[in-house]
Amino acid sequence: MIQGDELPRAPALADMRAIRYAGAPVAVVVNGDLAVLAPALDVLGPEDALHRFVGAMCRLAMELELGIAQGAYEDERAEGYSRGC
């Protein structure tokens, strides 16, 4: 619970990873444990192929952030990862 003038800590930009596909921002991963899809993509639902593809890109970003996977995040790498899912 917040008391007085205390504010919850907002994630720093360093804690966020922008996910881009075909040159456009499609999602953001925060702290390796939260993925927020762009509204236009989110409304498509998990049955949509692009929605699932971007979800897999986010998964790689999360695995890298949490140390489950090794290396640096690059959108091209995430696209390859998504194609293999």
For each residue, the residues with C-beta under 8 A, 3 or more apart:
1:
2: 6 7 8
3: 6
4:
5:
6: 2 3
7: 2 10
8: 2
9:
10: 7
11: 15 16 30 31
12: 15 16
13: 16
14:
15: 11 12 30 31
16: 11 12 13 28 29 30
17: 28 29 30 61 65 73
18: 25 27 28
19: 25 26 27 28 29 35 54 57 58 61 75 78
20: 23 24 25 26 75
21: 24 26 50 53 54 57 75 79
22:
23: 20
24: 20 21
25: 18 19 20 28 38
26: 19 20 21 37 38 41 54 57
27: 18 19 35 36 37 38 41 54 57 58
28: 16 17 18 19 25 35 36
29: 16 17 19 32 34 35 36 58 61 62 65
30: 11 15 16 17 33 34 35 36
31: 11 15 34 65
32: 29 61 62 64 65 66
33: 30 62 66
34: 29 30 31
35: 19 27 28 29 30 55 58 59 61 62
36: 27 28 29 30
37: 26 27 41 42 51 54 55 58
38: 25 26 27 41 42
39: 42 43
40: 43 44
41: 26 27 37 38 44 50 51 54
42: 37 38 39 51
43: 39 40
44: 40 41 47 48 50 51
45: 48 51
46: 51 52 55
47: 44 51
48: 44 45 51 52
49: 52 53
50: 21 41 44 53 54
51: 37 41 42 44 45 46 47 48 54 55
52: 46 48 49 55 56 85
53: 21 49 50 56 57 82
54: 19 21 26 27 37 41 50 51 57 58 82
55: 35 37 46 51 52 58 59
56: 52 53 59 60 78 81 82 85
57: 19 21 26 27 53 54 60 61 75 78 79 81 82
58: 19 27 29 35 37 54 55 61 62
59: 35 55 56 62 63 81 85
60: 56 57 63 64 69 73 77 78 81 82
61: 17 19 29 32 35 57 58 64 65 73 78
62: 29 32 33 35 58 59 65 66 68
63: 59 60 66 68 69
64: 32 60 61 67 68 69 70 71 72 73
65: 17 29 31 32 61 62 73
66: 32 33 62 63
67: 64
68: 62 63 64
69: 60 63 64
70: 64
71: 64 77
72: 64 77
73: 17 60 61 64 65 77 78
74: 77 78
75: 19 20 21 57 78 79
76: 79 80
77: 60 71 72 73 74 80 81
78: 19 56 57 60 61 73 74 75 81 82
79: 21 57 75 76 82 83
80: 76 77 83 84
81: 56 57 59 60 77 78 84 85
82: 53 54 56 57 60 78 79 85
83: 79 80
84: 80 81
85: 52 56 59 81 82
